[in-house]
Amino acid sequence: MLLSCAPPKDMSPSERRSIELFNGTDLTNWKVFPADAPAETWTVRDGVLVCAGQPVGYLRTEGKYTSFELELEWRFDPSKGAGNSGVLMRVQYPDKVWPKSIEAQLQSGSAGDIWNIDDFPMMTNRDRTNGRHTAKAHPSNEKPLGEWNQYSIRLEGDSLQLKVNGVVQNTATRCEVIDGWIALQSEGAHIEFRNIRLRPLP
């Protein structure tokens, strides 16, 4: 059974269940930034969340989350070509481009990369890190354009793991443990999402 709201904080781990962050119908429990973005920037079609890519910004949860397992699927439209986006976690106030957060990259060919936004405290693999960017550990295992990919993200306490289509592509430690929003980027490209589910961790 999937719940539409966060479980009580005193719920035991065994009682914690998945939350449908996206209900497949509308943008309930999400907030668009910038607030004056046109309605066609984020739409829902046949149970799929569609981002037109313009203007640059994001769609973020109204609720805040600290430790969780997040699963989602994404794809790019082959008729529109490769694209760019990302999943932002522990997003901090204020809303801006781009807010302090951890980014799980979704740029075509780079899913599994980590971007550190606005000096978010964390430690990544030094051999694969250049400035704010930490490249994934393995060659891209994304599916051809038009096919659905799966991101499995585990952010538990100060530890982060990014799994793309079943392969662990990146990890980080010593991540700042702080409540924050979860956001999907509108970053100049058409992208589609579905099956966005979160399971809170104690």
C-alpha positions in Angstrom: 0.0 0.0 0.0 1.3 3.5 -0.9 0.7 6.5 1.2 0.2 10.0 0.0 1.6 11.7 3.1 4.7 11.4 5.3 4.5 8.8 8.2 4.6 10.0 11.8 8.1 10.6 13.0 7.6 8.0 15.8 6.7 5.3 13.4 9.1 2.3 13.6 11.3 1.4 10.6 9.3 -1.7 9.9 6.1 0.4 9.7 7.5 3.0 7.4 6.1 2.7 3.9 6.7 4.3 0.5 5.3 7.7 -0.2 4.0 8.5 -3.8 5.6 11.9 -4.2 4.0 12.2 -7.7 0.3 11.0 -7.8 0.3 10.6 -11.6 -2.5 13.1 -12.0 -1.4 16.6 -11.0 1.2 18.6 -9.1 -0.3 18.2 -5.7 2.3 18.6 -2.9 4.9 20.1 -5.3 5.9 23.7 -5.8 7.2 25.2 -9.1 10.1 27.6 -9.1 10.2 30.2 -10.4 6.6 30.8 -9.3 5.8 32.7 -12.5 6.9 29.9 -14.8 4.3 29.2 -17.5 1.9 26.3 -16.9 3.5 24.3 -19.8 6.8 24.1 -18.0 5.6 21.3 -15.8 2.6 19.2 -17.0 1.1 15.8 -16.4 0.2 13.6 -19.4 -1.0 10.0 -19.2 0.5 9.5 -15.7 3.8 11.0 -16.7 5.4 14.2 -15.3 6.6 16.2 -18.3 9.2 19.1 -18.0 9.5 21.4 -21.1 12.9 22.6 -19.8 12.2 26.3 -19.9 12.5 28.5 -17.9 15.4 27.2 -15.9 14.3 26.3 -12.4 12.8 23.2 -10.6 9.8 21.5 -9.2 10.2 20.8 -5.5 8.4 18.9 -2.8 6.5 21.0 -0.2 7.6 18.6 2.5 11.2 18.3 3.7 13.1 15.0 4.0 16.4 14.1 5.6 17.1 10.3 5.3 15.3 8.3 2.7 15.4 5.9 -0.3 14.1 7.6 -3.4 13.2 5.8 -6.6 12.2 7.4 -9.9 12.2 6.7 -13.6 13.2 9.2 -16.3 13.6 9.3 -20.1 14.4 11.8 -22.8 12.4 12.1 -26.0 14.5 10.8 -28.9 12.8 13.3 -31.3 14.1 16.1 -29.1 17.5 14.6 -28.5 19.7 14.2 -25.4 19.1 16.5 -22.5 20.0 17.7 -19.0 18.3 17.7 -15.6 19.0 16.5 -12.1 17.6 15.4 -8.8 18.3 17.8 -5.9 18.3 16.6 -2.3 18.3 18.3 1.0 17.5 21.6 -0.9 17.9 24.6 1.4 16.1 28.0 1.5 16.0 30.3 -0.3 14.6 29.1 -3.7 17.1 30.2 -6.3 19.1 28.9 -9.3 20.7 26.9 -7.9 20.0 26.3 -4.2 22.3 24.7 -1.7 21.8 21.0 -2.2 23.3 17.7 -3.4 22.6 17.0 -7.1 22.2 13.5 -8.6 23.0 14.2 -12.2 20.6 13.3 -15.0 22.4 14.8 -18.0 22.5 12.3 -20.8 25.5 10.1 -20.5 26.3 11.4 -17.0 23.6 9.9 -14.8 25.2 8.9 -11.6 27.5 11.9 -11.4 27.3 14.1 -8.2 27.3 17.9 -8.2 27.9 19.8 -5.0 25.8 23.0 -5.2 26.5 26.1 -3.1 29.2 24.4 -1.0 27.0 21.6 0.5 29.3 19.8 3.0 30.1 16.3 1.8 33.1 14.0 1.0 33.4 12.3 -2.4 36.0 10.2 -4.2 39.0 12.5 -4.7 40.2 10.6 -7.8 36.9 11.3 -9.6 36.3 14.8 -8.3 37.1 18.1 -10.1 35.8 21.1 -8.1 32.1 20.6 -7.4 31.8 17.7 -9.8 32.3 14.0 -9.0 32.1 11.7 -12.0 30.4 8.3 -11.8 32.5 5.2 -11.1 31.6 3.2 -14.2 30.8 3.9 -17.9 27.3 5.1 -18.6 24.7 2.4 -18.3 21.8 4.5 -19.4 19.3 3.1 -21.9 18.8 4.5 -25.4 16.8 7.7 -25.7 13.1 7.1 -25.4 13.5 4.2 -22.9 12.8 4.5 -19.2 15.8 4.6 -16.8 15.7 4.0 -13.1 17.4 6.0 -10.4 17.7 4.5 -6.9 19.0 7.0 -4.4 19.7 6.2 -0.8 20.6 9.2 1.4 20.9 7.9 5.0 22.4 10.1 7.6 25.6 11.4 6.2 25.9 8.7 3.5 24.8 8.8 -0.1 24.5 6.1 -2.8 23.4 6.6 -6.4 22.3 3.5 -8.3 21.5 3.8 -12.1 19.6 0.9 -13.6 20.8 -1.4 -10.8 24.5 -0.3 -10.9 26.0 1.7 -8.0 27.6 4.6 -9.9 28.6 6.9 -7.0 28.8 7.4 -3.3 29.5 10.2 -0.9 30.1 10.4 2.9 30.0 13.1 5.5 27.0 14.7 3.9 25.5 17.4 6.1 22.5 15.9 7.9 19.8 18.5 7.5 16.1 18.6 6.5 15.6 19.7 2.9 13.3 19.6 -0.1 13.6 17.2 -3.0 13.6 18.9 -6.4 13.6 17.9 -10.1 15.5 20.4 -12.3 14.1 22.2 -15.4 17.5 22.7 -17.1 16.9 23.6 -20.7 15.7 20.2 -22.0 12.5 18.2 -22.4 12.5 15.3 -19.8 9.8 13.0 -18.5 9.5 11.4 -15.0 7.2 8.7 -13.5 7.0 6.4 -10.5 8.5 8.9 -8.0 8.5 7.1 -4.7 10.2 7.8 -1.4 10.6 5.6 1.7 11.6 7.5 4.8 14.5 6.1 6.8 14.8 6.4 10.6 
